[in-house]
Amino acid sequence: MPTTSKLSPMSPWVALKATQKDWNEVEEARLLTMFAQLHLIRAFEEEVLDLAGQKLINGPAHSSIGQEGGAVGSIIDLTPQDQVNGSHRGHHQFLAKAFGYVAPEGIDPLAPLDDSLTEVLRRSLAEICGLAEGYCGGRGGSMHLQWKEAGALGTNAIVGGAVPFATGFAWANKQAVTDAVSVTYFGDGAMNIGSVLEALNLAAAWDLPVCFFVENNQYAVSTTVDEATGEPRLSGRGSGFNVASWRVDGMDPVATSLAMQQALDYMRAGNGPTLIEADVYRYFHQNGPFPGSAFGYRDKDEEAAWRARDPIDQVASRLEQRRILDAQQIEQVRTQAKEVMKQISSEMLEEVPGGKGTQRFKGALWPDPANIDRGVRGDLSEFDDVEVVEAADVPGPRSIMTFVDTVAAVMARRMEHDDRVVVLGEDVHKLKGGPRGATKGLKDAFPDRVLGTPISEAAFCGLGGGLALDGRYVPVIELMYADFIWVAADQLFNQIGKARHMFGGHHHMPAVMRIKIGTRTGYGSQHSMDPAGIMVTSVGWRIAAPSTPADYVGMMNSALRCHDPVAVLEHDADLYREKGEVPDDLDYHVPIGRAALRREGDSVTILTYLSMVKASLAAVDEVGADAEVIDLRWLDPASFDWETVGASIQRTGRVLIVEQGSRGTSYGAWLADEIQRRYFDWLDAPIERVTGSESSPSISKVLEQAALADQDTVATTLRRMDADAAGQILDGGNA
């Protein structure tokens, strides 16, 4: 008969409740600041709902009315160096962090509002309304608010999407030997998102000073917490990851502040992450000015019970009890907050001529549509003082190196000379440089900047994104196989790729992602994709595709200097063991946006990249074609070398795009479309493409071979193109 014994959490998990004594001991100035912030946030949100009701706000207006106590209580003790990020319902957190930044000594709720506070309210409202004066130039709107200087690093429209970034902020704080922390805010619905749980695990494994702050407002749109999970006490998730956790009444700002003080002490002492669950209540529906009862998923008695514990009323009653403010002064605070917001709003509006009293935003306040794409990527001005050069023109001695050894060598060189560079990924710290040796020697040389991660692509890609947004470090994230971009898709495409533009284009996003392509390794359908076609249709990324060891050095150096996220594609079986001549000087930069002419010719322009460069050259020699072969090298729209490619097409009149991978995710499909629109008048024949099959490669060696393009495929296509061209000439002669 087995015996059992009760197990207990390794980290504390407590419920915290403020007593009357706690309220009485709150300093008068602190309580007044809380009261002022609560009223300003409430008045702000009411004005947002009013504008939304007039159809003046484009898109949703996720009100935080009712939830202000959790934000004010948890943020009042944060320093300017502490960072926060949040969810789509994040106006209150953003404002509380901004208030603390511009008024660190507190706010007197009876005094006329300081200009700096008025500016915060004005610019925040302008952002939600999509106006140029907003913190993100109107691009972010209600769901994407960012003010980096204040430590508000961005709210987020993807449920749980911002959470992994906060682990990156925390890692940077810890690595820089500060006691700063990050706080990531999300709702009860996000508690069931995989990236949130992955981030919890990663933060716990690495003892990162990040607080996971769960605003449990009881509903994910209309679905209750009880419906969504078997453990509705969401703070219990912390125990599963050995994370110290608190549960607190978020309608009580003093209780919330006490819980956060304990969490801050815990994190600043180096004990790792924390989790706080604050029970709050949104008075209105998911979006807009109507209560949940209007949609049938809540009843009015429930709503009334929560409203009876309104955080503003709780603070007001204590202020009266302690004779700090009287009823008239309390009403004065409310009136002043409302008047300030009405004044700010009115300055943005004008009457519509002939509109019978309707209003619109003044035309001069809108952002210039001509700037819509500005900030998707940077302008590469970071290379203004750098001499870019082709590898063949680098002076000095050379050595023969394998491609994979070059990967490790250039990374070691950069980490030696730039202590901002951080390498992270699965097994990069072991196995003598990971599964293929691409990080060989790095862990021994730089033990604190080579991070072997859990198998959790969303978490460690998001952590890298957080490092990039924070700006103090440059992450080099290794994806073991290209197919794993789908596992981390939200972090790569919705977060890292879009962050710069949607937050106004004001900050850099310096991140490098090394993506290994596993074709011809026998790993089958889920480890063999070429991601170029997916990456090129996703905003924000630059794409580097080096085909020689010497190019890899210069292109990686440029990728690490670039202020944009750069995906560096690496062919495993097809290139890693290839040898080439590499300059001993590993500090040169190959120019971003320049292709390489590998062979001159006049009959057809072959556009290709990675391992298919070699295959194309061999096929041309086999057929004896007079073909020009261009190694594209930089594949994204912003970096594509149209000057070289266009000149070739105008001379040859024929184009063959060669790639190895699946036709369905083909890079060539995008490229062919661009070419026909740009150079249609110079084309003498339809654009031809060589790709793999529709299927992904299978495990069977013969099926894997059949699924991929190779030298024979290119040679066959060239012969057919030659025959077609000869037929056209003959037809023309007969005519």
HUUR-V929353 format. One line per field, one symbol per residue. psi: psi as a letter, one per 40 degrees, with the letter a starting at -180 (. if undefined). Layout:
psi->???
This chain:
psi->hiiiihiiidiihihhhiidddddehiddddddddddddddddddddddddddefehhaiggiehdeddddddeedeiideiiiiaadgedddddddddddegeeihheeiihiddddddddddddddefideidffeddadeghhgddeegehihehhededddddddddddddefieiiihhhiiddeeehddddddddddddefhghhhhhggeehgcehidddeiegegdeedddeefhhiihiheegdddddddddddddddeefeaiihhhhhahhdiidhaeiiddeeeeiiddddddddefhdddddddddddefdiiddddddddddddddddddddeeiiihheefeiiiihdeeiihdeedehediaefeeedfhhiiiddehiiiiihiiddddddddddddddeheehhhiiheeeafffadeeefheddddgdeehhhiiggddddddddddddddeeihihhhhdiddedddfddddddcddeddddeeediiggihhhhhhfifeeeadeeeihedddddehidiihhgheidddddddddddddieihhhhhhhcddddeiiihhidhfeihhhhehihhdhiiedihhhiibeedddddddddddfigihhhhddheiddehgdddddddddddeihhhhidaiddfhddddddddddddfdeeheiihihhiaidiiiidhddddddeiiadddddddddddddddddddddddd.
